[in-house]
Amino acid sequence: MKTAVTGPHEKPLGHYLLWGAPLLLAWFGMYLGLRPVASWITFGLLGLDEKSGLGTSVEFFIYDTPKVFMLLLLVIFFVGVLRTFVTPERTRRILAGRRESVAVVLAAILGIPTPFCTCSAVPLFIGFVTAGVPLGVTFAFLVASPMVNEVAIVMLFGLFGWKVALLYGVTGLIIAIFAGIVIGRLKMEKHVEEWVFSVGGPGSDTEEQPSWSGRIRAGVEAVKEIIGKVWPYIILGIGAGAGIHGYVPENFLAGIMGKSAWWAVPLAVVIGVPLYSNAAGVIPVVQALMGKGAALGTVLAFMMATIGLSFPEAVILRKVLKPRLIIVFFGTVALGILIVGYLFNLVF
């Protein structure tokens, strides 16, 4: 059941479109001018040598910092609006009562636009379980929501093109579905903490339906909240990427992160887990690694492990899961990431 939410001073959708169109054109104009401006500041204003490590690092940083933040601003706004249509509560109701094989796939797909972060893992898990959503379906959602990050997809598209963005999205979904099916078949409900099942089930199905003004405000609030939280990680990620771009010799990483190094993929996963970065922070590092000769599969494995296998998430999930189920969960996802890494190194 939906309840419309309106206010006495709500502005019509046309008002936002009237202001939004010129702002969007200004955004595109600024975005297209970033490269020449970064080059002018680095080599003209600062007088750095174009062939020096410092010069290329500074240019990378000056160019990528506004580029990444501009991409984030646009993507997070539209995702914030989208999330007013796909809420965790609505997702839970959609998944409850469906056949498990169908629900696992549906949960992985719904996990992409649904807001999820490490701190919300426990309440989301409890809400799904008490609503009667099977354990495998719940885990398919918990894997897909952070790993197949819609912000990451758009940023990868902007930096590497549609093929890499599509590969990331599809393989992330496959890993989430794989994890859900495996955990569902293992019947590990006994490894969920007993108190979870005693929590009361979901409450009223009444859900407020915001107006378009409310949806646009939600997009603006999402920009403020997310960028306010992640900007230090973004700066650190771009700084690390700039250092790699300027000082790591061309094709140096091909020897340690290339296709010929069989141990590169598992090493990338092991390194990625404790880093605990968000997609916006790790993508500049990914960009620099690929530019220096690292293999696509190895880099994707590193990125997926960093986003989808965070150590803090394991600590928080310990409140609702027993150690064996946490190990199975992380082991299944890690196995999926390893397969993806080796597969892409073999094919590309």
WOSUL-V600942 format. One record per helix or strand of 3 or more residues. SS is the DSSP state (H for helix, E for strand). FROM is the first residue (numbers start at 0). LEN is the number of residues. Records with the same first field share a line. If there is no record, write none. Layout:
# WOSUL-V600942
SS = FROM-LEN  FROM-LEN
This chain:
# WOSUL-V600942
E = 1-4  206-4
H = 12-20  33-12  52-30  87-8  99-14  117-13  134-13  149-11  161-25  188-3  193-4  211-36  253-4  263-12  278-13  295-13  310-7  322-25
